[in-house]
Amino acid sequence: MSHFSYQDGVLHAESTPLPDIAAAFGTPTYVYSKAALLENFAAYSDACRGRDALVCYAMKANSNLAILDLLAREGAGFDIVSGGELLRVMAAGGDPGKVIFSGVGKTEREMRLALEKGILCFNVESIPELHRLNDVAASMGKRAPVSLRVNPNVDAKTHPYIATGLKANKFGVAFDDALETYRAAASLPNLDVVGIDCHIGSQLLDDAPLLEALDKLIELIDALDNEGVHIHHLDIGGGIGVDYGAAGDAPPVPVGDYLTRLFARIDAWRAERHGGRAIKVIFEPGRSIVASTGVLVTKVEFLKPGAEKNFCIIDAAMNDMMRPTLYGAWMDMKAVQPSSDVPVLYDIVGPVCESGDWLARERALAVQPGDLLAMMSAGAYGMTMASNYNTRGRAAEVMVDGEQGHLIRRRENPAELFALESMLK
């Protein structure tokens, strides 16, 4: 269910009117629903109940401490891609022992930090990274737990910027090279080979590519068993998409249906070839947990009619929400208090000095200056990709719990943006 709905003609987050949020905290502001967050996480955790499985939230989607704290309390692990994200997990009370560290460019400092904190596993993506991690672990007198991120050359059929499982992508070890790379990992004295990992892309509306990738991982696990390299966990990554409301898009596969099919394949494989051999299953969902939990509330500043286009100029911009500019992403825009006036077709644009500064194109809206709009399903890849371009402070963030709105990140002010800078003497 959606936790953003119209009540008496006004868009609410749970039981809180969005105009009340705008009045209290200003605009633009990200507004999240606590109930939606917990419900989305439960779709994974409930499907995993009774199994040896761990849901590691991919925190690059949204890394606000309040969100991490709520998920940690629900038992989540975390998928990180930097040392800074590990420190965020710990600041939010998360367990480093439930953290997997992904990414192609881990530095020695980040490896050392992760080993000091005792993370669950490093998802290693190249042979040079294996050797660097082995050297760092040796210098600390430790053994580093590793899995290899295997690139199965499966087409995720998504936007090329968020497809990660093809030969042309920078991620992972090529499937054809994986066996030899595992041999190299097993030979290094300060590494423990514990798992196998795969992530083929994001915003997948169909689970067929994910299940195809699973079959290839299973094939590789069997080959490794024959060589005496025994894998203890299988990390199938994330990628399940969400419904952004674009006309013509197929509805995304329900999380429960996908996990049912995935577990059925794993169970059949275990029964047929391994006599029920245990293997832990790890997931790395991000977007499917947080996207639908948030909206970006913004105010109409000006209406600018033109010969070819009409522009609705708002106070949010590409620095607040990069997805439309970066990916050409379609995101639904709703009037917070819809009017009965005749709608006009607008391009919805921000004040940033770029022609690429648009949040939506050709939307029929009946709005006036001062009205509020809500960009829907904005909980993922909004604030985490925000910038200070044009010396614009990043938006406030508010978490709604029923009738209460809690400020979980205050708006930045201009002085903070140049506080780290200094002039020449």
Backbone hydrogen bonds, N-H to C=O, Kabsch-Sander energy under -0.5 kcal/mol:
donor,donor_aa,acceptor,acceptor_aa,energy
5,S,12,H,-1.2
7,Q,10,V,-2.8
10,V,7,Q,-1.1
11,L,336,V,-2.6
12,H,5,S,-3.0
13,A,16,T,-2.8
14,E,3,H,-3.4
14,E,12,H,-0.6
15,S,402,G,-1.4
16,T,13,A,-2.6
18,L,11,L,-2.5
20,D,17,P,-0.8
21,I,17,P,-1.2
22,A,18,L,-2.5
23,A,19,P,-2.4
24,A,20,D,-1.9
25,F,21,I,-2.8
26,G,22,A,-2.1
29,T,297,V,-2.0
30,Y,396,A,-2.8
31,V,295,V,-2.9
32,Y,398,V,-3.0
33,S,293,T,-2.5
34,K,32,Y,-0.6
34,K,400,V,-2.6
37,L,33,S,-1.9
38,L,34,K,-2.3
39,E,35,A,-2.3
40,N,36,A,-2.6
41,F,37,L,-2.1
42,A,38,L,-2.2
43,A,39,E,-1.2
44,Y,40,N,-0.7
44,Y,41,F,-1.1
45,S,41,F,-2.5
46,D,42,A,-2.8
47,A,43,A,-0.6
48,C,44,Y,-1.3
49,R,46,D,-1.0
51,R,48,C,-2.2
53,A,51,R,-1.6
54,L,281,V,-2.1
56,C,54,L,-0.8
56,C,283,F,-3.0
57,Y,55,V,-0.8
57,Y,77,G,-2.4
58,A,285,P,-2.6
59,M,57,Y,-1.3
59,M,79,D,-1.4
61,A,58,A,-1.8
68,L,64,N,-2.3
69,D,65,L,-2.7
70,L,66,A,-2.1
71,L,67,I,-2.2
72,A,68,L,-2.7
73,R,69,D,-2.2
74,E,70,L,-0.9
75,G,72,A,-1.7
76,A,71,L,-2.4
77,G,55,V,-2.8
78,F,98,K,-1.9
79,D,57,Y,-2.6
80,I,78,F,-0.6
80,I,100,I,-2.7
86,L,82,S,-1.4
87,L,83,G,-2.1
88,R,84,G,-1.9
89,V,85,E,-2.3
90,M,86,L,-2.1
91,A,87,L,-2.3
92,A,88,R,-1.8
93,G,90,M,-1.4
94,G,89,V,-3.0
98,K,95,D,-2.3
99,V,96,P,-1.8
100,I,78,F,-2.4
101,F,121,C,-2.3
102,S,80,I,-3.1
102,S,100,I,-0.7
111,M,107,T,-2.4
112,R,108,E,-2.6
113,L,109,R,-2.4
114,A,110,E,-2.5
115,L,111,M,-2.4
116,E,112,R,-2.5
117,K,113,L,-2.0
118,G,114,A,-0.9
119,I,114,A,-1.7
120,L,96,P,-0.9
120,L,99,V,-1.4
121,C,99,V,-1.5
122,F,145,P,-2.3
123,N,101,F,-2.8
123,N,121,C,-0.5
124,V,122,F,-1.0
124,V,147,S,-3.2
130,L,126,S,-1.7
131,H,127,I,-2.1
132,R,128,P,-2.3
133,L,129,E,-2.8
134,N,130,L,-2.5
135,D,131,H,-2.2
136,V,132,R,-2.5
137,A,133,L,-2.7
138,A,134,N,-2.3
139,S,135,D,-2.1
140,M,136,V,-1.0
140,M,137,A,-0.6
141,G,138,A,-1.1
142,K,137,A,-3.0
144,A,190,N,-2.9
146,V,192,D,-3.1
147,S,122,F,-2.6
148,L,195,G,-0.9
149,R,124,V,-2.9
150,V,148,L,-0.9
150,V,197,D,-3.2
151,N,173,V,-3.5
153,N,165,G,-1.2
154,V,165,G,-1.2
156,A,154,V,-0.6
162,I,159,H,-1.9
163,A,160,P,-0.7
164,T,200,I,-2.2
165,G,200,I,-1.4
169,N,166,L,-1.7
173,V,149,R,-3.1
175,F,151,N,-1.8
177,D,174,A,-1.5
178,A,174,A,-0.8
178,A,175,F,-1.0
179,L,175,F,-0.5
181,T,177,D,-2.1
182,Y,178,A,-2.6
183,R,179,L,-2.0
184,A,180,E,-2.0
185,A,181,T,-2.4
186,A,182,Y,-2.8
187,S,183,R,-1.2
188,L,184,A,-0.6
188,L,185,A,-1.2
191,L,188,L,-1.3
192,D,144,A,-2.9
193,V,191,L,-0.5
194,V,146,V,-3.0
194,V,192,D,-0.8
195,G,146,V,-1.5
196,I,233,H,-1.6
197,D,148,L,-2.8
198,C,235,D,-1.4
202,S,162,I,-1.9
204,L,239,G,-3.4
205,L,203,Q,-0.6
211,L,207,D,-2.3
212,E,208,A,-2.2
213,A,209,P,-2.3
214,L,210,L,-2.1
215,D,211,L,-2.0
216,K,212,E,-1.5
217,L,213,A,-2.1
218,I,214,L,-2.6
219,E,215,D,-2.0
220,L,216,K,-1.8
221,I,217,L,-2.5
222,D,218,I,-2.2
223,A,219,E,-1.7
224,L,220,L,-2.4
225,D,221,I,-2.5
226,N,222,D,-1.8
227,E,223,A,-0.6
227,E,224,L,-1.0
228,G,225,D,-1.7
229,V,224,L,-2.5
230,H,228,G,-0.7
231,I,229,V,-0.6
232,H,194,V,-2.5
233,H,194,V,-1.5
234,L,280,K,-3.3
235,D,196,I,-3.2
235,D,233,H,-0.5
236,I,234,L,-0.7
236,I,282,I,-2.0
241,G,204,L,-3.3
244,Y,242,V,-0.9
249,D,246,A,-1.7
253,V,205,L,-0.7
258,Y,254,P,-2.3
259,L,255,V,-2.7
260,T,256,G,-2.1
261,R,257,D,-2.1
262,L,258,Y,-2.5
263,F,259,L,-2.9
264,A,260,T,-1.9
265,R,261,R,-1.8
266,I,262,L,-2.1
267,D,263,F,-3.0
268,A,264,A,-2.2
269,W,265,R,-2.2
270,R,266,I,-2.6
271,A,267,D,-2.4
272,E,268,A,-2.4
273,R,269,W,-2.6
274,H,269,W,-0.6
274,H,270,R,-1.6
276,G,270,R,-2.4
277,R,270,R,-0.6
277,R,274,H,-0.7
280,K,232,H,-2.4
281,V,52,D,-2.1
282,I,234,L,-2.6
283,F,54,L,-2.2
284,E,237,G,-2.0
289,I,286,G,-1.6
290,V,286,G,-1.8
291,A,287,R,-2.8
293,T,290,V,-1.2
294,G,291,A,-1.3
295,V,31,V,-2.2
296,L,375,M,-2.1
297,V,29,T,-3.0
297,V,295,V,-0.6
298,T,373,L,-2.6
300,V,371,D,-3.0
301,E,299,K,-0.5
301,E,313,I,-3.1
302,F,313,I,-1.6
304,K,311,F,-3.2
311,F,304,K,-2.8
312,C,347,D,-2.8
313,I,302,F,-2.6
313,I,311,F,-0.7
314,I,312,C,-0.6
314,I,349,V,-2.8
315,D,299,K,-1.7
320,D,317,A,-1.7
321,M,317,A,-1.9
326,L,322,M,-3.1
327,Y,323,R,-2.8
328,G,323,R,-0.5
328,G,324,P,-1.5
329,A,323,R,-1.3
331,M,329,A,-0.6
332,D,244,Y,-0.9
334,K,374,A,-2.5
336,V,372,L,-2.4
337,Q,372,L,-0.5
339,S,366,A,-0.5
344,V,365,L,-2.7
346,Y,344,V,-0.6
346,Y,363,R,-2.8
347,D,310,N,-2.7
348,I,346,Y,-0.5
348,I,360,A,-2.7
349,V,312,C,-2.2
349,V,347,D,-0.7
350,G,357,D,-1.3
354,E,352,V,-2.2
357,D,354,E,-1.5
358,W,356,G,-2.0
359,L,348,I,-3.0
360,A,348,I,-1.5
363,R,346,Y,-3.1
365,L,344,V,-2.7
365,L,363,R,-0.8
367,V,365,L,-0.7
370,G,300,V,-3.0
371,D,368,Q,-2.3
373,L,298,T,-3.0
374,A,334,K,-2.8
375,M,296,L,-2.6
376,M,332,D,-2.7
376,M,374,A,-0.6
378,A,294,G,-2.6
379,G,291,A,-2.4
379,G,294,G,-0.6
381,Y,61,A,-2.8
382,G,61,A,-0.5
385,M,382,G,-0.9
386,A,383,M,-1.0
387,S,319,N,-1.9
391,T,388,N,-1.5
392,R,388,N,-0.7
392,R,389,Y,-0.6
393,G,391,T,-0.5
396,A,28,P,-1.1
397,E,409,R,-2.6
398,V,30,Y,-2.7
399,M,406,H,-3.1
400,V,32,Y,-3.4
400,V,398,V,-0.5
401,D,404,Q,-2.9
403,E,401,D,-0.6
404,Q,401,D,-1.6
406,H,399,M,-3.1
406,H,404,Q,-0.5
408,I,397,E,-2.4
408,I,406,H,-0.6
409,R,397,E,-1.5
412,E,394,R,-1.8
416,E,413,N,-1.1
417,L,413,N,-0.9
417,L,414,P,-0.8
418,F,414,P,-1.0
419,A,416,E,-0.6
421,E,418,F,-1.2
